[in-house]
Amino acid sequence: MSLTAANPQASHQAIGQLLTLRQHLSIVHQLPGRIRLRVAGSLLNQIREFDLGAVKGVLASSHGIQDVRVNAAAATVIIEYDPNRLAPGLWQVLLHGGEAEARAVIGQLLQGAG
């Protein structure tokens, strides 16, 4: 059972947090199937407001995402995904698109999760 099915309210909150977090993330390196994101220093003052475990759980339960690792010391997040299910350009849209576009990407990620 996915996080979204187990607790829809917690999932909705985590998705909202992901939408907020995206403005503090930038792509450091990307290969098909693997992306490394940098967490901006601007997030450090707000970090206590976020349930990073829930956000990571939503991502980890997402359709096509195989692994999510946070390296707090390096302020990076590594996401391994199936490039046959998720197009590499999806990450640009998630991080830099408008809110409606980002919500559509999250919907795509959650479609079939579980």
Buried (B, 14 or more C-beta within 10 A) or exposed (E): EBBBEEBEEBBEBBBEBBBBBBEBBEEBEBEEBBBBBBBEEEBEEEEEEBEBEBBBBBBBBBBBBEEBEBEEEEBBBBBBBEBEBBBBEBBEBBBBBEEEEBBBBBEBBBEEBE
